[in-house]
Amino acid sequence: MIDILEKIRILKLERNWSEYQLAEKSGIPQSTISSWYRKNQIPTISSLEKICNAFNLTLSQFFFYRGKLNF
């Protein structure tokens, strides 16, 4: 199973972005992003599309992305 929150975390780390920077680039309030992690909630498709746009990825690329970091 794909861990969407972990994938977002890895993409954020690879770019050295803070949660605030991701919020600014995606247009999603930082409180919403923080809430996903606190409550272990999966973002909606609409929010995930905004996140992908911030990372300059399509949804398809996001789901197939393996990451440059080895965890």
Secondary structure by P-SEA (a helix, b strand, c coil): ccaaaaaaaaaaaaacccaaaaaaaacccaaaaaaaaaacccccaaaaaaaaaaacccaaaaaaccccccc
